[in-house]
Amino acid sequence: AIEALVCVKTGDRWMSFKPFYWHVAKEPADPYIAYRLIEPGYTLWHEMGIYQRSLEDYDQSAVIENKMTGNNCMNCHSFCNQDPDKMLFHMRKTYAGTYTYDGETIEKLNTKTERTISALVYPSWHPSGKYVAFTVNDTKQAFHMNDPNRIEVFDMASDVVVYDVEKRELITVPSLFSKQCYETFPTFSPDGRTLYFCTADMQELPDDFEKVQYSLCSISFDPENKMCGESVDTLYNAGEMNKSVSLPRVSPDGKFLLY
């Protein structure tokens, strides 16, 4: 156990809180953490990649760097059940598409269709490995000269779809594919029978960007019949709370949901 003391400065005053303890679990953790590394503000676009770092010796190694691909942008990497032999990531620009890796082969998928507004992004694997929940987005960026937040990213439109990895088919339902709302940030429950996502009412963008508030919702999913439920449960109502939800994640035992 490690004793920690927290001090917070408010104006010219320092406030201290009672000590608390961090307990390090005896059970082994995943040996690696994976992340995309890019310079703030896109200052060095040619230096970007997906890396892994060992949590045992802090050694960093590249999974893929954009200098291997003609300085393309890659992002949205995701592992199925934290398995390094079953992953995917997205590539933009010259070799645009979704790339999947199954431990032996790498395959490039062209996931843009006539029904969708973009290729597939923001992935979340189904625990079975047979499906992946994605969003399709019309994403825009605004660059500010004077505001501390130099880059503003927002979606002009977004929907949630489920991709059948084996059949290579898209599964959609009106509650996840609405023109009146922005649906985004999907994630499956550990048992694979609930799909969580965020949704916000459409606004006039970019003028009303600050009015976009995402609620947290869920919908049932039947993996055997490849069907989503008809009713949507709202777990956190952004309008009532005057807040906005992003990136929900469920704990491996299914008891907790973080957003």
N, C-alpha and C positions, 0 to 999 in steps of 0.2 A: 504494500500500500504506500502511496505517495501523498504526503500532506501538501495541500495547496492553499495559498492565501491570495485573495483577490482584492485589489485596490483600484478604485475608479476615480478619475479626476472630473469634477463638475465645476466648470468655471475655474476659480482659483483655489478650490477646496478639494482635498482628497478624502474619499470615503473608503473605509475598510470593512470587510464582511467577515463573518465567522469562518474559520478554516474548515475545509472539507477534504475528503479523501478520494483519490483515484485508486481503484482496485484493478490490478492487471490480472486477467483471467489465466488460469493454468492451461486451459485448452489451447491447442495450436490454432493460429489464424491463417487465412490465406497468405501464402508467402509473397505475393506480388500485388501491387496496385497499378492500374493502367489509366492513362490520361492523355489528352491532347495537349501539346505545348505550343503556344503561339505568343509572340511578343505583344504587349498591350498596344492597342490602337493600330494594329496591322502595320507597325513600322518596319518590320522585317518579314514580308510576306514569303520570301524565299526560304526562310528558316521556320519550318513547321513540321510537326509529325505526331504520330501516336507512339507513346513510349510506355515501357513498364519499368517499375523500380522494385527491387528486392527489399522487403521489409526486414530482412535479416542482416544484410551488409550494406544497404542503401545504394547498391550499384544500379545505375540506370542503363537500359539498352533500348534500342529502337525496334518497334514492331514494323513501322513503315514511316519513311520520311518523304516529304514532297520533292526533294531533290532526286529521288528515284523515279519520279513520274512526270518530269518536265514541269516542276513547280506548280502542280495542281493543289487544290484545297481538298483536304480530307477531314471528316468529322463523324460524329454520331456513331462511334464504335460501341458495340454491345456484345456481351458474352452470354450464352445460354447456360443458366445455372452456374455461372462463374467458371465454366469449362473453357480453358484456353484453346481447345481443339474444336470449338463450335462457336464461331463469332461472325460478325459482319461489321462493315463500315461503309461510309459513303464517300464517293469521289466526285468532285466537280471539275468543270472546265473541259479539258481535252478528252479525258477518259471518263466522262460522267456516267455514274451508275451506282448500284448497290453491289458490293463485293461480299461474297460469303465464303467461309472457310470451314471445312469439316474435318480437319486434321490431316487430310491428304491432298485435297484439290482446292483451288481457288476458282470461283466462278463469278463472272460479271453478269448482273441482271439489269436489263433496261426496264425500269419500273414505271415509266411515264405511259399513261394510257389516255384514250380519248375521254374517259369519264372523270379523270382526276386532274387537278390544277397543277400538279408538279410530280416529280419523282418522290419516292417514299423517304421520309425523314423521321426523327425522334422514335427510334425503335424500342420495343419491349418484347422480349421473347416469351412465348408460352412455355411453361415448365416442361411440357412434353417435347419441345423442340420442333413440333410440327407446324406451329403458327408463329407469326410475329405481328404485333400491333404496331402500326405506323401512323404518322400524320402526313397529310399532303398540305403544303403551305404556299401561299403567295407572300413571301417575306420581303420586306423592304428595309432599307437602312437610311438613317438620317445622320449626317455628320455635322456637329456643332463647332463653331469657332470659339465661343466664349464660355459656354456652359461647362461646368466640371465634368458632367457626363458627356464625353466627346462623341459617343456613338449611341444612337437610339435604334433598336431593332424592334419591328412590329410586323404583325401579319395582317394583310389586307383581306385574307380569307384563309381558312384552315378547316380540315375535316379529319376524322379518324377512320382508318380502315384496318381490316385484319387480313394478312397475307398468308395463304396456304402454301407452305414451303414445298410440299410434295406435288400438289396439283398445279402450283403456280397460278392461283386464282385469287382475286380480291373478294372479300366478304364485306358488304356494306349494309347499313340499315339507316332509315331516315333520321333517327335520333342521334346518329354520329356523323351525319352527312347533310347538315342543314345549311341553307343559304342565309338564314337569319342569325346564325350564331357562329362563333369561332370555337371549334372543338380541337383540343390539343392535349399533349402530355399524357398519353395512355400508358398504363402499366397493369399487368395481370397479377392476380392474387396467387399465392403459392400453390393452391389446389387447382388453379387454372379455370375456375368456374365464375370468376368475377373480373370484369374489366373496369378499372378506375380511369377517369379522365377528367379534364378541366374544360369548362365551357363558359363563354361570355357572350352577351348580346352584341350584335354588330353595331359599330359606331361609324361616324364620318371621320375617316382617317386621312391624313395625320392630324387634323385639327383637334379632334376629340380623343387623342391618344390616352390622356389621363383618366378618361371615363371608362376605359376598358377594365373590367374587374371579373376575374375568373372564379367561378364556383367549382367546388369539388363534387363530382358525381360518380355513380357506378351503374353498371348494367350487367346482367347475367350473361354468361357465355357457355354454350353447350359444345364441347370439343368433339363429341362423338358425331353430332349432326351438323357441325359447323354453322351454328346459328347463334345470333345475339338475341337477347330478350327484347320485349316490346316496351317495357316500362323502365324509366330512369329514376333512380333514387338520388336526391340531392343531400349530400352529407354535410356540406358547408355552403351556406348561402352568402355569396359575396356582397350582394346588394344590401341585405339586412345588416351585415357586419361592417360594411364600408371598407372591406379588405379585398385582397386578391390572392388566389392560390396558384401555386406552380409546382411542377415536378413531384407528384405524390409517389411514395415508395412504401411497400409493405414489407414488414419484417419476415424472415424465412419461416417463422412458426405461425404467421398469419394473425398474431394477436395485436400488433401495433401497426399504425399507418402514419408515416411521416410526410409532412408537406411544408 
